[in-house]
Amino acid sequence: MSDWYPLTRAWVAHPEEPRYGGHLELFSDADPAAPLAPGQRFHLTLSITPQDAPYRVYGYLLGDIFEDGVLDVVRHKGLGKLANGRYATYSSGAEPRSATLTVKVPENAAEGAYFLPRIVVGVKRTDEERLVPSMAVSRTGFRVRRHWLPGRSMVLAPGGSFMIPGGYSPAEGLRFTGTTFASHGTLFSASDGSLSYQAEAGHLGYDSFSCCFEDDHGHRVWQEITVHIGDLSHAPGAILPDA
């Protein structure tokens, strides 16, 4: 699973014979550190590893992340859908097992929606006895964003300036609509759509402001601009821009 991102892990051991049990891991091929866009497809994989060959170890992905239109299941080969909305698979004896769902973020998913996958693992020593389940476990989730822009850094001499040209767009389909205020500099907007930043005379250190961009549907996204002013190499605690 080296090409997959671990999301969470659950353990279970039988209370009467703790040597029987297993663990369940949930992986994704989408990086949870980055947001998901409406319409994006990705995969979630449940991976079961039994401990000491019990009759069966069951793995469950709870169904609440598929409610309210946050995520749609496109395909769930190897997983059964239960009446309570969970997706389930199991391993028999000592054999590990993995099964994958293909899921999709709906086109109309709410901006900023967040989903946190939860899993449960259970063990049965024999066919006749009841399942012994773990608690529901979660750790890492995803945020839905139509657009996401990484921040940018600028390096200036004391009293320096820079300009963002008119018509600049950090991604296709986005247009510049405005900015926040800077703390240690002045921002100027020109009639050609360009934006200039002028650092305060004598200021050394950091400054920042954010630029707002909008798409054709009115969805907004912000890009943070960090300004490094002066030689910070000898300042205690300073992080150089290229570090």
Secondary structure, DSSP 4 states (H G I P E B T S, - for coil): -TTSEEEEEEEEE-SS-TTSEEEEEEEESS-TTSPBPTT-EEEEEEEEEEES--SEEEEEE-GGGGSTTS-EEEE-TT-EEPTTS-EEEEEETT--EEEEEEEE--TTPPTT-EE---EEEEEESSSSSPPEE---B----EEB-S-----EEEEE-TT-EEEEPTT--SSTT-EEEEE---SSEEEEE-TTS-EEEEEPTT--EEEEEEEEEE-TT--EEEEEEEEEES--TTSTT---TT-
